[in-house]
Amino acid sequence: MSTCRQSLISLLASLLLAVCIASAQNARDSRGRDFWLAVPPNDNSNSTTADPPFFALLIATEDAQTTVTVLARRRSGVVDTIIEVIPPSSMWEIRLSNIDRYQLLGVEMANGTSPDGERPNPASLHLTASHDVSIYAVLRASRSSDAWLVLPTDALSNNYLVMSYPSLFRMFQGAVNVFPSQFVVVSTEDSTVVDVVLRPDRSDRSLGRNRSVVLSRGQSYLLQAKVDGVRQDDLTGTSIKSNKPIAVLGGHRRAIAPITLNKSSRDCLVEQIPGVETWGQQIIVPALVPPSDILRSDPSDVPICRVLSANDSTLVTVNSQQPYLLNKGVFWDLPLDKALVLSATKPILAAIIDRSANVDQSSTRTGDPSMLIVPPVEQYMNTYIVGCVGPNASGRPIYRSHYITVIVPTSAAASLRLDGVTNFSVFRSIIGTDYSYASAEVSSGAHRLESDSAFGVFIYGYGPAESYGYTGGMAFERLYNPVIRLKALDAFGTAGRRDTIAVIIDSIDTRNTSFLDGLSSVEFHLRFDATSFVTKQAGELDSTGSFYLMNVSASLQSVRHGDTLALIVGNHTLGIADSSAIEVDSAVWYSADRRPLSIVTKYVPGELRTLDVCETENRQRLFDPRRATPALMRPGFYDIRGAYVGESLDGLAPGVYFRR
């Protein structure tokens, strides 16, 4: 076998291994080692010294002892460092009792403004871990609490639509207290530009729909709806886009649900919103186990399923009924008195908003609103470690009951295990699907769930006039983004021949064409062996001194199969290898206003090969004398690239030269 053929086989094997490793490393889910979040406003007015408000992180480790570091930045900018060493396969709580240091301050009175609203704020939390962990956050004040799944940094996006609920107000002792719809943005990098387009035409601080702010790494940005005692503004459907990854928390300071029950008890709502590119088209929403002491005011007093559309002209079918048309940012509220099967023609987001308790205003019945993001079927996982919220600082249980509800393929129901045993005794088939759902009452603390097939998990609990709920975990794959494949064309030539390295658009999978709207330019990296192809275009050698790394920019008038994005002109030379790869990667696609677009890029490397190279027994590489012409190949000395250096070596710098 020739040396060239051996090199080519080795190259292909290396590329195949690299693709396999990259696929495993690029899998995105709710487990990770780097997390960003903030503490949104809650109503702490009912808290007491004996029952103070707090914020907690529940950290679930896997099969390794894990060191976790939390940098908790106060509103003042002071950073508190917390380091914990957590045993394997356990749930660990880090509780911040002095919540006023970290919690963003919001509006409290009608026609007021939030002290921290719509300006960069230092307050945030940054958590890093030595091994993969799952993080759940708990925000709790007396009779107002919720919990949420914290998304790792690698699952974050730069394109969001907010999930929230209508604002409220109440008359209390001659004053008008307000409970606005709200969201918080957290920046993970410096120079992050965040653009907001509100669904309503105002916020608590200013009129108009558009906002833009530049955030530094670790800064947060709070926006709350205006509450004037007349309108019930809702921020659901608000668009948030950025030039770098951000975390977005959607929710409500203290909601009543359904809002028609205006004399019921209230609870804060918080969930971290997944990026639009991870939304799904197939979603199963289970019916939650109600509190044991539930008192319904009427048949409509049930939890709500809110469905939000990412695109115009989205048809949503519920339980095989007539489809309902939704446009981008528009939502649809459905009563959740039974399991719902949602099927959409374009990506949607669904959330469960649990009902208010205490319609008789007793404040002793268990339950209240909480918000749970519903993972699409496409984002289910096989294993979860979850946590149910424990007692308060004095040891008094906050919640009287905790539940886990699962959605699992009916064929895999028997394999589902909770804490190592089959604790789900009754499975209910979901009509029109191959799935079933079941619920189990559990204790506070950590629980492990696993099955032979991917399944969905919901965690929730009830206490007097309060509740919490969150998604147990999910994958965050970019499901319906368009996929553009870039290909580096092969470049074959004899030494000395002028040639061009080219990168083209090899194919476009337009599963969601709206993501291509406004596409204007692309930037990517191009690498090739600089000893085998010499060009005058700007580039830099890598650490081996052999490969150019070129940052290539291309303006796009259109995006079509076969479009050329790069042409690098140069000459083939005698380099360190007869055959090597032309690699293209790290593509970022931009709109005309330089906003990154949610486009998945795949790459096909090309081959760079020098033809007609002969080798002597001692591996000295020369032009093939059968192909060389006297003008190109005269007697004398040549360097490793095949360039003629003279008839003698006198005065030449040290190096490797060949004589002909």
N, C-alpha and C positions, 0 to 999 in steps of 0.2 A: 504494500500500500504506500502511495506517495506521501511525502511530508505534508503537502498542501491538503490532501484528503484527510489525513489524521487531524490536522489543525481544524478543519471544517467540522468534523464529527465532534471534536472536543468543544468547539464553540457552540454548536447546537445543543449539546448536552448541558453545558453551563447555562445557556439561555433558558432551557426547559426547567432546570432546577430553580433558576431565579424567579421564573413565573410562578412556580408552585409555592415557593417560599413567600413571595409577595402576596399571593392570594390568601394564604393563611394569616399573614401579618395584617392585611388590610381589612379583615373581617371586623365590622363595627357593631358593637352591642353596648348594653348598659354597664358592662364591667370595664374597668380601666384603672389607670394609675395617676391621672391628673384631672382635677375637677375645679370648676369655678361656680360660685353662686353668691347670692346676697339674701338679706332678710327683709322681706317686704313689710309694709305697714299692716298692723293688726289692731283690733280694738282692745286695749289693755285696761279699760276703765273699770271692769269688774274684778280685777285681780287684787289680792290682798297680800299682806306680809306672810300669812300662812300658806297662801296659794299664789306665789308670784309667777309672772310670765317667764317663759324660757324658750330657747332655741336649741335643738339637739340634732346631732348627726349620728345616725345608726350605720355602723360600718360592718359589712359582712365580708369576712375573709374566706379564702378557699382553702387549699391544702398546704399552705405555707405560712410560717410565722411572718407577720408583716409589720413593718415600721411605717407609721402614718404621721405626717407632719401637716399641721393646719396653721396657716398664716391668716389670722383673723384681724382684718383691718377695721378699726373703729371709724365712726363718722368724722372724728377729729384727725384721722390719718395715722394715729399711733397703731403699730402692728403688734399684736400678741401672738406669741409662738407656742403651740401646743404639740408635743411629741408623745406618741403612744406606741408601745410595742404590743401587738394584738396576736393572741394565739391562733393557730390554724383552725379553719372550719368553725368560726364562732361569730357572734354578733357583739359589737362593742359600741357603747354609747359615749359620745363626747358632748357634754351639756354646757351651754353658755347661759349662765343665770343672769348676768348683768346685761340683759338684752338691749337696754336703752343705749348702750355703747355702739351697737352694731346695726340696730334696726332703723331703716329709713323712716323719716317722719313724714306723715301724710296729712291731708286736709281732714278736719274734724267738724267744722261748722259750715252751714249753708253759705254759699258765695265766698267761702274762704279759699285760700291757696295753700298748697302743700309746702312746708318749709324746705323740703329737699327736692321738690318737683322740678323736672326739666332743666337740670343742670348737672354737670359731672360731679360725682360724689366719691370720696375715697372708700366708702364702706363696701366691703366685699369679703369673701372667704375663698382662699385658694388651698386646696388639699392635694397632697402628693403621697403616693404609697410605693413601697418597694416591690409589691406584687399586686396583681389584679384584685380589685375589691368592687363591691357594689355599695352605693351610698344612698341612704334615704334620709331626708330632712324632715324635722318636725317643728312646726311653729305653733306654740300653745300659749294662750291666755285663758283665764277663767271663763268658761262657757264660750270659747271661740278658738278653734284649733283646726289644723289640717296637716297633711304630710304629703311629700312628693318624692318621686324618683329623681335623683340628681344625675344628669347626663355627663359622661366623661368628655374631655376636651376634643378627642378625636371623633366624637359623634355630633359635634356642634355644626352649625350651618351659618350662612349669611343671608338666608331668605326665610322669613317667618310670617305667619298670620296668627294674630292673637286669639286665644280662647278665653272668654271671660263670661260675665253675666251682668244684667242691668243694675245700675246704681239705685240706691235707696236713700230715704231720709226719714226721720221721725221727730216728733215734738216731744221734748223731755224737759220738764221744769222750766218752761218758757223759752227754751232754746231749740234750734233746729239742728239736730245731730245728723251727720251725713256719712254714708257708707258707699264709696265710689267703686266702680269698675276700675281696674288698674293693671299695670304691668311694669316689670323691671328688666332692664338690659344690663348685662355685665360684659365688659370688654376683656379679651384674653391677650391682646397685643397692643402695642403703642400705635398711635396715629390711626385709630379705627374710626372711620366715618360711618355714622349711623343715620339713615334716612327713614323717617316715619311718615306714613300717610294714614291719618285717622279715618275711621268710619264715620263718627260724628264730626261736626264742623267746629268743634271747640274742645278745650280741656279745661282743667280748673285754673290754669294760669294764662291762657290766651285763646284768641279766636283763630279760625282757619284750620285746614286739614294737615298742612305740611310742616314738618319739623326736621332739622338737621343738626347734629352735634358731633364733635370730635372728642373721642375718649382715649385716655391713656390706659395702659395695661393695669387691670385691677379696678378701674373706676366703674361705678354703677350709674344708672340713669333711670329715675322713677317718673312715670307719667300716670296721672289720675284723671278720670272724667270729672267734668264740672257737675255739681249737684246744687240746684237752685230751689228745690222744693216744688218744681213743676215737672220738668223733664226727667226721664230715667235713662240717661245716656248709657250706652253699652259699647265698650271698646272691642268687642268681638269682631273679627274680620279686619282689624287694623293691620296694615302692611308694615313690616320692619325689614329693611335691607341694609347690608353693611359691606365694606370692602374686605373685612377680615372676620374670622369666626367669632361669634358672640353667643352668650347664653341668654335666653329669654324666659322669664317667669310670668305667666299669665294668672289672673285671679281677681279677687274682690276683697275689700277690707272686711266686710261682714255682710253676707247675703241672706236673703230669704228666698226659698224655692219651694214651690212655684211662687212667683212674685204676687200672684193674686191673694196669697195668704198673708196679708200685710200686718197681721197682728201676731204672727208666729215668731218663734225664736230665730236667732241669726247665728251664722258661723262664717269664719273667714274661708276663702277658697284660694288654694295655691296649687299649680302644677307647672313643671318645666315643659315648655312647648317643644316638640320635635320639629326639625326643619322640614320645609314643604317637600323636599325631595325624598323624604322617608315616609310620607303618607302612603296609604294603601287604597285599594279599590274593593277589597273584600273584608268586611268587619263584622264580627259577631259580638253583640252586646248582651251580657247576661243580666238576668234580674237578680238584684241583691237580696240577701236575707234581711228582712226588716227587723227593727228592734222588737224585743219581746213584749214591751208595754206600749206598742204603737197605738195611737188614736188618730184615725183619719177624719178629716172634716167633711169630705165628700169623695166621690169616685176619682176626681182629678188630682187628689192629694197623693201623688206617687212621684218617685224619682223621675228625672228628665234625662233623655239622651239628646244632646245637642250635636248636630252634624254641620260641619263647615266645609265649604268648597274651596279648592285651590285655583280653579279655572272657570272661565265662562262656559256656559252651555254644558254643564255637568248634569247628567240624568242619574238620580239616586232611586233605587228600588228598595223597598222595605218589605220583607216577608212576601216577596213575589207579587206585590200589589202594583198598581199603576205607578210608573216612575214620576218623580217630582223634579222639576228643573231648578237648578241652583247656578248662580253666576259667582264669579270670584269674590271671596270675602263675605258671601251671603250664607246665613245659617238657617237651620230648620230644627225646631224643638219637637221631640216626640215623647209621648208618655211611655215610661219604662215599667209597665206592669207585667210584662212577659219578655222572654228573650227576643231580641231583634236581629234579623239578618240583613245587613246593608250591602248592597252591590251597586257600584258606581261605574260610570263610563270613564271617569277621570279621577285622580286622587282626591280623597276626602280625609278629614280628621273628625273623630267622634270622641265625645267626653260624656261621662256620667256625672250629673249633678244631683246629689242625694237631696231628699226632701227635708223641710223644716219639721221639727217636732213641736210639741207644746202649743198646739192651736188653741188650747184652753188657757194659755199663758201661765201654766203652773210652774214652769222651769225645772220640773223634777223628772219629766219623761226623758228617756234616752234617745239620742240621735239628733242630727241637725245637718245642714248642708256640708258636703265635701265635694271635691272635684277629682275625678279619675280619668286620665287619658286612656282610651281603649286601644290597645295595640291591634293593628291589622293582622289578619291571619298570616300574611306574608312575612311578618316580623316575629313570629313565635320562636321560643327557644326550648331546649330540652331540660335544662337544669336551672334552678333558682335557689338562692339563699335570701330569705326575707325576714323582716323584723316587725313585730307588733309592739306598739308603744307601751313602755313600762310605767311604773308609778312616778309620782312627783318627788321632789327633793326630800320630803318628810316621810316617804314610804307609802303614802296613801295612793291606792290605784286611781288613775284618772278615768279609765274606761272600764265599764262593767263587763263588756263582751268584745271579743275579737273574732273575725271571720276571714277565711280564705275561700275564694271562689275560683274555680278553674274551668277552662274550656279546652277539651281534649278530643282528638279523633276517637270516635266511638270504638274503633278496633283496638285502640291502645289504652282504653280506660282501665283495664285490668292491670296494666303495667305501671300505673301512676302511683307513686309512693310519696307520702308525707311523713317526714322524720323517720324514714326507713320502713314504714309499714303502710298498708292500704287503709287509710283513714276515711276515705270517701265512700260512704255506704250506698248512697242513692244518686244515680246518674239520670239526668233527664235528656232525652233526645231532642235535638233542635231541628224542627221540621224544615225540610228542604236542604239539609246539609248532612255531611257524614260526621258531624261533631255532636258531643254531649257536654252538659255542664253539671257541676256538683259543687256543694259548699260544705265546709266543716268549721265548727266552732273550735277555737284553739286558745292557748294561753298566751300571755304576753311573752316577749322574747323572740329568739331566733327559731326559724323553721326552714327545713330544706325540702324542696320538691323536685322530683325527677321522674322522667317517663321515657319510654322507648321512642316516642314521637314528640315533635315540637308541640307545645301547648301554651295557652295564655293564662296569666295569674293576676288576681285582684286582691288587695289587702285592705281591710277596713275594720273600724271598731266604733263602738257607741259608748258615750258617757252621758251624765245628766246635762241636757241642753248643749251637747257638743258631740263631734265625731271627727274621724280622720279617714282618709282613703287615698290609695295611690296604686299605680301600676307596679306589679312585682318585678318587672324587667321586660326587655324586648331587644330585638336586633334593630340596627339603624342603617340598614343597607339602602343605597340610593336606588329605589325600585323602578321608577318610571321616568327618570331623566333620559333625554336623548343621549345616545352613545355615538361619539365620533371617533373613528379609528384613523390614526396617523401612520403613514408608512414611509420609511426611508427606502428609496429605490437603490438597487444594486448598482455598484460602480466598478466595472472591470476595465483594465487597460494595461498596456505595456508601460514599463518605466520610461518616463519622459513625455508620455502622451498627456495632452490637455484634456480635462474632463470636468464634469459637474456632478456634485452630490446634490440630490433633490429630495425634498420631503413633500408628500402630497396627502390630500384627504382621500383615504382609501375607501371609506364607506361611512354612511350616516344612518343610524337607527333612530327614526323620529317617533318614539313612543309617546312623547309629550312635546309636541311642536311649539307650545307656548314658551318653553324655555329657550328656544332659538330666536325669539323675538328680540330685535334690537342688536343682534350679534354684529360686532364691528371690527374686532381685532383679536389676535391671539399671540401669546408669548410662550416659548418653550425652549428647552435645552436640546442641543445637538452635540453629539460626541463622535469623534472618529480618530483614527490613528494618524498623528501628525508626522510620523516617520514614513508613512506610506502614501500620504496625500498632502501636498504642500499648497497652501493658499495664502493670499495676502490679506484676507479678511480677518477682522479682530477676533481673538480668542485667547485662551490661556491654557497652559499645560497643566495636567493634573499631577498628583504626587509622584506618579511613575515617570514623569517627563515624557510621556508618549502620546497622550490623548488631548486633543483640544476640547475645551468646554465652551460652546458658543451660546450666548443668549440671543435668540432669534425672535424678532417681532414681525408680524405680517398684518397688513390692513386687509379687510374682507369686504368686497362689494357684494358677494354672494357666498353661500355655503353649499357646494355641490360636490358630488363624487368626481374625483379627478383633479380638483383645484390644486394648484401648486402653491405651497406656503414658503418654501425656501429653495434657493439655488446658490450653491457654494462652488465657485469656479476655482480650479487649481490644477496641479499636475501629479500624476502617479509617479512614485519614486520607489527606490529599493529601500524598504523599511525593515522594521524588526520582525515582521511576519508577512507571509505571502497573502494571508487571508485574515481579516478581522471584521468586527461588527461596526456598522454605522447605527448609532443608537439615538432615539428621540424620546424625550420624556418630560415630565413636569409642566404640562400645558395648562395655561390659565386663559379662559375665554372671557372677553370683556364686551360690555355694551359701549355705545358711543360716549356715555358719560363716565367711562372707566369703572363700572361696577362689575365684579366677577359674576358670571352666569353659572347656573347649576347645570353643568354639562359634564358627563363622564367621558374621559378620554382613554382609549386603549391604543397600544403602540405595537407596531411591527418593525423590527430592526431590518436593516439592509446589510448586504455584504460588500466589503471593500476588498478587492483582490488585485494583486499585481500579476500580470500574465507573462508567460514565456521567460521565467526565471530559472536559470540553471545553477546548480550548486556543485562545488568541488568537494572532494572527500573531507577536507578540513572545514566545511560549512561556509567557505567564503562565497558570497553571493554576487554574481555578475549579470550583466545583460546577456541574453542569449545571443551568441555571435552569429547564429543563423538568421536572426531577425534584424540585427543592428546594421545601420548604414554607416559608411565612413564619417558622415557629418555628425552622427550621434555618438559614434563609438570609435575614437581614435586611440592609438597606443598611449599609455601613460597611467596616471594614478586617479582613482575615483574614491569618493567618500561613501559612507554607509548608505546614503540616499541615492547613489549613482551619479552624483554630480562630478564632472571633470575638474580636478584640482591642479593639474600640471604634469610636466614630464618627469619631475623629481619631487621629493618630499622636503627639499631644503627650505627652511623658513616657515614650514607649516606648523600649526599648533598640534600638540599631541592628540592622537585619536586613532581610529581604526580606518585604514585605507586599503584599497585593493588595486592590484596592478594588472593591466592587460597588455 
